[in-house]
């Protein structure tokens, strides 16, 4: 931990400062995207009707609050 603190202090690494709200949003978007990827993988690996979902995965656009069909 000391090495990391020293690297940040000496500008040996780039840092990113985010508010708590921005951090929360980034984590929620990462979880949503990971869930989407898992659903797509299940659909591709299992194939429609092979025990996986028979519907194609849907990507939910968080900004517009609309569902976009998986292309």
C-alpha positions as CSV (number, residue, x, y, z in Angstrom):
1,X,0.0,0.0,0.0
2,X,2.9,2.3,0.7
3,X,4.3,1.8,-2.8
4,X,1.0,2.7,-4.3
5,X,0.7,5.9,-2.2
6,X,4.2,6.9,-3.2
7,X,3.5,6.3,-6.9
8,X,0.4,8.5,-6.7
9,X,2.2,11.2,-4.8
10,X,5.1,11.3,-7.3
11,X,2.8,11.2,-10.3
12,X,4.3,7.9,-11.5
13,X,0.8,6.7,-12.3
14,X,-2.2,8.5,-13.6
15,X,-5.2,8.8,-11.2
16,X,-8.8,9.4,-11.7
17,X,-10.9,11.2,-9.1
18,X,-14.7,10.5,-9.1
19,X,-17.5,11.5,-6.8
20,X,-19.3,8.8,-4.9
21,X,-22.3,9.2,-7.2
22,X,-20.1,8.7,-10.3
23,X,-18.5,5.7,-8.7
24,X,-21.9,4.2,-7.9
25,X,-23.1,4.8,-11.5
26,X,-19.9,3.2,-13.0
27,X,-20.3,0.1,-10.9
28,X,-24.0,-0.2,-11.7
29,X,-23.4,0.1,-15.4
30,X,-20.5,-2.4,-15.2
31,X,-22.9,-4.9,-13.5
32,X,-25.6,-4.3,-16.0
33,X,-23.2,-4.8,-18.9
34,X,-21.8,-8.0,-17.3
35,X,-25.3,-9.3,-16.9
36,X,-26.0,-8.6,-20.6
37,X,-22.8,-10.4,-21.6
38,X,-23.7,-13.4,-19.5
39,X,-27.2,-13.6,-21.1
40,X,-25.7,-13.4,-24.6
41,X,-23.1,-16.1,-23.8
42,X,-25.9,-18.3,-22.4
43,X,-28.0,-17.7,-25.5
44,X,-25.1,-18.4,-27.9
45,X,-23.7,-21.4,-26.1
46,X,-27.0,-23.0,-25.3
47,X,-28.7,-21.9,-28.5
48,X,-32.4,-21.0,-28.6
49,X,-34.5,-23.8,-27.2
50,X,-31.6,-25.8,-25.8
51,X,-32.4,-25.1,-22.2
52,X,-31.4,-21.5,-22.5
53,X,-33.8,-18.7,-23.1
54,X,-35.7,-19.0,-26.4
55,X,-35.8,-15.2,-26.7
56,X,-32.8,-13.3,-28.0
57,X,-31.1,-11.2,-25.3
58,X,-32.2,-7.6,-24.9
59,X,-29.9,-4.7,-24.1
60,X,-31.4,-2.1,-21.9
61,X,-30.2,1.4,-22.6
62,X,-30.0,3.0,-19.2
63,X,-29.9,6.5,-20.5
64,X,-32.9,6.4,-22.7
65,X,-34.7,3.7,-20.5
66,X,-35.6,1.8,-23.7
67,X,-34.9,-1.8,-24.7
68,X,-32.9,-2.4,-27.9
69,X,-33.0,-5.7,-29.6
70,X,-29.8,-7.6,-29.7
71,X,-28.4,-7.4,-33.2
